[in-house]
Amino acid sequence: MLEQLPVVIEPLRLAEAGRQLHGRLPLVGFKRLAPALHEVRGEVEVELGFGKDELHIAYLRGHLRTRLQIICQRCLQPMALPVDVEFALGLVTTDEAAEQLPADYEPLMVSGPMELAEIIEDELILAVPFVPMHPAGQCPAQEGQEDRLEDKPPHPFAVLARLKKPQ
Ligand SMILES: [Zn+2]
């Protein structure tokens, strides 16, 4: 069920209580994500589950779904990047505890109340590929690539190869 997501959360308390949160956040609030986007619009659907596992590790598991408006780095056209990511954060209060977390958790350092949007924004930033591109076969720059080969300037290595040829 959708509810209003709290602005500030106390992750360890929520983990003790085994709380579930489900709601939406507008992307316009994410100032650190904005430079990676072509256009800031839409929302992210957020599903969060807090709890403690069998090793008594407090965790936050999340599922984020959204579409980010970005620029394809192959054709330089705007595109909608579907994002559907799950994450598992181990809630820790010390560096030692962070190092001891099982490999299926990323550490989240917790020291009291935290802004929920900050946690969500971090995960969205991780979800954007370093070089975002249309999926194979859907990029306009890929079509007719064969035809346009002749228009391209020579590859720098091709020039080098010519220079290295014995006189
Ligand atoms: Zn493209």
py3Dmol code that shows the C-alpha trace and the ligand (Angstrom):
import py3Dmol

protein = """\
ATOM      1  CA  MET A   1       0.000   0.000   0.000  1.00  0.00           C
ATOM      2  CA  LEU A   2       1.300   3.455  -0.850  1.00  0.00           C
ATOM      3  CA  GLU A   3       1.863   5.806   2.022  1.00  0.00           C
ATOM      4  CA  GLN A   4       3.602   9.070   2.602  1.00  0.00           C
ATOM      5  CA  LEU A   5       7.292   8.319   3.024  1.00  0.00           C
ATOM      6  CA  PRO A   6       8.850   9.930   6.090  1.00  0.00           C
ATOM      7  CA  VAL A   7      11.441  12.625   5.374  1.00  0.00           C
ATOM      8  CA  VAL A   8      13.666  11.578   8.264  1.00  0.00           C
ATOM      9  CA  ILE A   9      14.015   8.005   9.480  1.00  0.00           C
ATOM     10  CA  GLU A  10      15.756   6.270  12.333  1.00  0.00           C
ATOM     11  CA  PRO A  11      16.982   3.149  10.533  1.00  0.00           C
ATOM     12  CA  LEU A  12      17.904   1.148  13.628  1.00  0.00           C
ATOM     13  CA  ARG A  13      14.500   1.714  15.233  1.00  0.00           C
ATOM     14  CA  LEU A  14      12.744   0.737  12.013  1.00  0.00           C
ATOM     15  CA  ALA A  15      14.879  -2.417  11.869  1.00  0.00           C
ATOM     16  CA  GLU A  16      13.926  -3.299  15.455  1.00  0.00           C
ATOM     17  CA  ALA A  17      10.276  -2.806  14.561  1.00  0.00           C
ATOM     18  CA  GLY A  18      10.545  -4.705  11.257  1.00  0.00           C
ATOM     19  CA  ARG A  19       8.888  -1.862   9.376  1.00  0.00           C
ATOM     20  CA  GLN A  20       7.968  -1.788   5.702  1.00  0.00           C
ATOM     21  CA  LEU A  21       7.727   1.491   3.805  1.00  0.00           C
ATOM     22  CA  HIS A  22       6.283   1.996   0.341  1.00  0.00           C
ATOM     23  CA  GLY A  23       5.869   5.286  -1.432  1.00  0.00           C
ATOM     24  CA  ARG A  24       7.113   7.621  -4.130  1.00  0.00           C
ATOM     25  CA  LEU A  25       9.631  10.432  -4.185  1.00  0.00           C
ATOM     26  CA  PRO A  26       9.873  13.116  -6.891  1.00  0.00           C
ATOM     27  CA  LEU A  27      13.194  13.042  -8.748  1.00  0.00           C
ATOM     28  CA  VAL A  28      13.330  16.838  -8.653  1.00  0.00           C
ATOM     29  CA  GLY A  29      14.476  16.640  -5.034  1.00  0.00           C
ATOM     30  CA  PHE A  30      17.740  14.849  -5.904  1.00  0.00           C
ATOM     31  CA  LYS A  31      20.328  17.579  -6.408  1.00  0.00           C
ATOM     32  CA  ARG A  32      23.345  15.242  -6.616  1.00  0.00           C
ATOM     33  CA  LEU A  33      21.682  13.008  -9.207  1.00  0.00           C
ATOM     34  CA  ALA A  34      20.555  15.957 -11.361  1.00  0.00           C
ATOM     35  CA  PRO A  35      23.885  16.515 -13.225  1.00  0.00           C
ATOM     36  CA  ALA A  36      23.655  12.958 -14.619  1.00  0.00           C
ATOM     37  CA  LEU A  37      20.191  13.629 -16.063  1.00  0.00           C
ATOM     38  CA  HIS A  38      19.112  15.285 -19.274  1.00  0.00           C
ATOM     39  CA  GLU A  39      15.782  16.261 -17.782  1.00  0.00           C
ATOM     40  CA  VAL A  40      14.587  15.964 -14.203  1.00  0.00           C
ATOM     41  CA  ARG A  41      11.022  14.696 -14.141  1.00  0.00           C
ATOM     42  CA  GLY A  42       9.008  11.849 -12.742  1.00  0.00           C
ATOM     43  CA  GLU A  43       9.159   9.934  -9.513  1.00  0.00           C
ATOM     44  CA  VAL A  44      10.883   6.936  -8.060  1.00  0.00           C
ATOM     45  CA  GLU A  45       8.781   4.189  -6.569  1.00  0.00           C
ATOM     46  CA  VAL A  46      10.356   3.087  -3.314  1.00  0.00           C
ATOM     47  CA  GLU A  47       9.794  -0.162  -1.425  1.00  0.00           C
ATOM     48  CA  LEU A  48      11.781  -0.598   1.763  1.00  0.00           C
ATOM     49  CA  GLY A  49      11.927  -3.403   4.279  1.00  0.00           C
ATOM     50  CA  PHE A  50      13.738  -2.999   7.589  1.00  0.00           C
ATOM     51  CA  GLY A  51      14.554  -5.872   9.890  1.00  0.00           C
ATOM     52  CA  LYS A  52      17.122  -8.100  11.529  1.00  0.00           C
ATOM     53  CA  ASP A  53      18.468 -11.230   9.932  1.00  0.00           C
ATOM     54  CA  GLU A  54      19.367 -14.567  11.566  1.00  0.00           C
ATOM     55  CA  LEU A  55      22.803 -13.169  12.448  1.00  0.00           C
ATOM     56  CA  HIS A  56      21.066 -10.241  14.217  1.00  0.00           C
ATOM     57  CA  ILE A  57      22.348  -7.834  11.606  1.00  0.00           C
ATOM     58  CA  ALA A  58      20.040  -4.859  11.212  1.00  0.00           C
ATOM     59  CA  TYR A  59      19.312  -4.353   7.543  1.00  0.00           C
ATOM     60  CA  LEU A  60      17.501  -2.186   5.052  1.00  0.00           C
ATOM     61  CA  ARG A  61      16.444  -3.934   1.851  1.00  0.00           C
ATOM     62  CA  GLY A  62      15.072  -1.792  -0.907  1.00  0.00           C
ATOM     63  CA  HIS A  63      13.578  -1.929  -4.366  1.00  0.00           C
ATOM     64  CA  LEU A  64      13.569   1.180  -6.564  1.00  0.00           C
ATOM     65  CA  ARG A  65      11.737   1.645  -9.844  1.00  0.00           C
ATOM     66  CA  THR A  66      11.850   4.701 -12.034  1.00  0.00           C
ATOM     67  CA  ARG A  67      12.762   6.036 -15.484  1.00  0.00           C
ATOM     68  CA  LEU A  68      15.627   8.469 -15.735  1.00  0.00           C
ATOM     69  CA  GLN A  69      15.860  10.924 -18.639  1.00  0.00           C
ATOM     70  CA  ILE A  70      19.460  10.763 -19.794  1.00  0.00           C
ATOM     71  CA  ILE A  71      21.555  11.269 -22.920  1.00  0.00           C
ATOM     72  CA  CYS A  72      22.737   8.208 -24.825  1.00  0.00           C
ATOM     73  CA  GLN A  73      26.516   8.526 -25.085  1.00  0.00           C
ATOM     74  CA  ARG A  74      26.582   6.779 -28.473  1.00  0.00           C
ATOM     75  CA  CYS A  75      24.004   8.830 -30.445  1.00  0.00           C
ATOM     76  CA  LEU A  76      23.766  11.820 -28.033  1.00  0.00           C
ATOM     77  CA  GLN A  77      19.956  11.642 -28.153  1.00  0.00           C
ATOM     78  CA  PRO A  78      17.743  11.795 -25.044  1.00  0.00           C
ATOM     79  CA  MET A  79      16.480   8.450 -23.822  1.00  0.00           C
ATOM     80  CA  ALA A  80      14.523   7.049 -20.891  1.00  0.00           C
ATOM     81  CA  LEU A  81      16.644   4.670 -18.846  1.00  0.00           C
ATOM     82  CA  PRO A  82      14.447   2.196 -16.979  1.00  0.00           C
ATOM     83  CA  VAL A  83      15.817   1.634 -13.484  1.00  0.00           C
ATOM     84  CA  ASP A  84      14.731  -1.391 -11.482  1.00  0.00           C
ATOM     85  CA  VAL A  85      17.246  -2.053  -8.735  1.00  0.00           C
ATOM     86  CA  GLU A  86      17.308  -3.903  -5.460  1.00  0.00           C
ATOM     87  CA  PHE A  87      19.771  -3.232  -2.697  1.00  0.00           C
ATOM     88  CA  ALA A  88      20.652  -4.621   0.719  1.00  0.00           C
ATOM     89  CA  LEU A  89      22.281  -2.354   3.270  1.00  0.00           C
ATOM     90  CA  GLY A  90      23.677  -3.552   6.585  1.00  0.00           C
ATOM     91  CA  LEU A  91      23.056  -0.913   9.244  1.00  0.00           C
ATOM     92  CA  VAL A  92      26.275  -0.373  11.159  1.00  0.00           C
ATOM     93  CA  THR A  93      27.541   2.136  13.689  1.00  0.00           C
ATOM     94  CA  THR A  94      31.283   1.422  13.539  1.00  0.00           C
ATOM     95  CA  ASP A  95      33.908   0.782  10.869  1.00  0.00           C
ATOM     96  CA  GLU A  96      34.647  -2.604  12.484  1.00  0.00           C
ATOM     97  CA  ALA A  97      31.021  -3.660  12.102  1.00  0.00           C
ATOM     98  CA  ALA A  98      31.070  -2.475   8.482  1.00  0.00           C
ATOM     99  CA  GLU A  99      34.114  -4.634   7.740  1.00  0.00           C
ATOM    100  CA  GLN A 100      32.507  -7.677   9.342  1.00  0.00           C
ATOM    101  CA  LEU A 101      29.313  -7.497   7.282  1.00  0.00           C
ATOM    102  CA  PRO A 102      28.576 -10.508   5.075  1.00  0.00           C
ATOM    103  CA  ALA A 103      29.319  -9.836   1.415  1.00  0.00           C
ATOM    104  CA  ASP A 104      25.640  -9.564   0.442  1.00  0.00           C
ATOM    105  CA  TYR A 105      25.325  -6.283   2.369  1.00  0.00           C
ATOM    106  CA  GLU A 106      26.708  -2.886   1.578  1.00  0.00           C
ATOM    107  CA  PRO A 107      27.366  -0.974   4.780  1.00  0.00           C
ATOM    108  CA  LEU A 108      25.215   2.000   5.721  1.00  0.00           C
ATOM    109  CA  MET A 109      26.802   3.982   8.526  1.00  0.00           C
ATOM    110  CA  VAL A 110      24.042   5.007  10.898  1.00  0.00           C
ATOM    111  CA  SER A 111      24.329   7.595  13.639  1.00  0.00           C
ATOM    112  CA  GLY A 112      20.814   8.572  14.574  1.00  0.00           C
ATOM    113  CA  PRO A 113      18.150  10.037  12.304  1.00  0.00           C
ATOM    114  CA  MET A 114      18.857  10.145   8.553  1.00  0.00           C
ATOM    115  CA  GLU A 115      17.193  11.713   5.556  1.00  0.00           C
ATOM    116  CA  LEU A 116      15.506   8.935   3.638  1.00  0.00           C
ATOM    117  CA  ALA A 117      15.920  10.748   0.311  1.00  0.00           C
ATOM    118  CA  GLU A 118      19.720  10.779   0.764  1.00  0.00           C
ATOM    119  CA  ILE A 119      19.794   6.982   0.972  1.00  0.00           C
ATOM    120  CA  ILE A 120      17.530   6.630  -2.065  1.00  0.00           C
ATOM    121  CA  GLU A 121      19.561   9.158  -4.052  1.00  0.00           C
ATOM    122  CA  ASP A 122      22.808   7.277  -3.354  1.00  0.00           C
ATOM    123  CA  GLU A 123      21.279   4.093  -4.763  1.00  0.00           C
ATOM    124  CA  LEU A 124      19.928   5.878  -7.849  1.00  0.00           C
ATOM    125  CA  ILE A 125      23.340   7.404  -8.559  1.00  0.00           C
ATOM    126  CA  LEU A 126      24.822   3.881  -8.414  1.00  0.00           C
ATOM    127  CA  ALA A 127      22.145   2.703 -10.850  1.00  0.00           C
ATOM    128  CA  VAL A 128      23.205   5.117 -13.624  1.00  0.00           C
ATOM    129  CA  PRO A 129      25.785   3.447 -15.877  1.00  0.00           C
ATOM    130  CA  PHE A 130      29.111   5.240 -16.238  1.00  0.00           C
ATOM    131  CA  VAL A 131      28.475   5.491 -19.998  1.00  0.00           C
ATOM    132  CA  PRO A 132      24.698   5.237 -20.492  1.00  0.00           C
ATOM    133  CA  MET A 133      23.605   4.046 -23.948  1.00  0.00           C
ATOM    134  CA  HIS A 134      20.514   2.800 -25.753  1.00  0.00           C
ATOM    135  CA  PRO A 135      20.204  -0.988 -25.576  1.00  0.00           C
ATOM    136  CA  ALA A 136      21.871  -2.813 -28.487  1.00  0.00           C
ATOM    137  CA  GLY A 137      19.766  -2.534 -31.637  1.00  0.00           C
ATOM    138  CA  GLN A 138      17.758   0.470 -30.370  1.00  0.00           C
ATOM    139  CA  CYS A 139      20.357   3.191 -30.863  1.00  0.00           C
ATOM    140  CA  PRO A 140      19.918   5.373 -33.978  1.00  0.00           C
ATOM    141  CA  ALA A 141      23.712   5.732 -34.174  1.00  0.00           C
ATOM    142  CA  GLN A 142      24.026   1.976 -34.666  1.00  0.00           C
ATOM    143  CA  GLU A 143      21.790   1.784 -37.726  1.00  0.00           C
ATOM    144  CA  GLY A 144      23.539   2.360 -40.990  1.00  0.00           C
ATOM    145  CA  GLN A 145      26.874   2.374 -39.239  1.00  0.00           C
ATOM    146  CA  GLU A 146      28.342   0.436 -42.171  1.00  0.00           C
ATOM    147  CA  ASP A 147      27.262   3.124 -44.679  1.00  0.00           C
ATOM    148  CA  ARG A 148      28.800   5.928 -42.696  1.00  0.00           C
ATOM    149  CA  LEU A 149      32.174   4.335 -42.127  1.00  0.00           C
ATOM    150  CA  GLU A 150      33.679   6.211 -45.066  1.00  0.00           C
ATOM    151  CA  ASP A 151      32.633   9.585 -43.625  1.00  0.00           C
ATOM    152  CA  LYS A 152      34.528   8.987 -40.427  1.00  0.00           C
ATOM    153  CA  PRO A 153      37.933  10.555 -39.973  1.00  0.00           C
ATOM    154  CA  PRO A 154      40.684   7.949 -40.040  1.00  0.00           C
ATOM    155  CA  HIS A 155      41.282   6.196 -36.771  1.00  0.00           C
ATOM    156  CA  PRO A 156      44.359   7.641 -35.051  1.00  0.00           C
ATOM    157  CA  PHE A 157      46.033   4.224 -35.058  1.00  0.00           C
ATOM    158  CA  ALA A 158      45.526   3.979 -38.814  1.00  0.00           C
ATOM    159  CA  VAL A 159      47.435   7.237 -39.173  1.00  0.00           C
ATOM    160  CA  LEU A 160      50.163   5.895 -36.914  1.00  0.00           C
ATOM    161  CA  ALA A 161      50.382   2.715 -38.971  1.00  0.00           C
ATOM    162  CA  ARG A 162      50.963   4.808 -42.094  1.00  0.00           C
ATOM    163  CA  LEU A 163      53.679   6.832 -40.371  1.00  0.00           C
ATOM    164  CA  LYS A 164      55.452   3.686 -39.258  1.00  0.00           C
ATOM    165  CA  LYS A 165      55.587   2.161 -42.714  1.00  0.00           C
ATOM    166  CA  PRO A 166      59.177   1.805 -43.972  1.00  0.00           C
ATOM    167  CA  GLN A 167      60.017   4.418 -46.574  1.00  0.00           C
TER     168      GLN A 167
END
"""
ligand_1 = """\
1
ZN
Zn 21.709 5.983 -28.675
"""
view = py3Dmol.view(width=600, height=400)
view.addModel(protein, "pdb")
view.setStyle({"model": 0}, {"cartoon": {"style": "trace"}})
view.addModel(ligand_1, "xyz")
view.setStyle({"model": 1}, {"stick": {}})
view.zoomTo()
view.show()
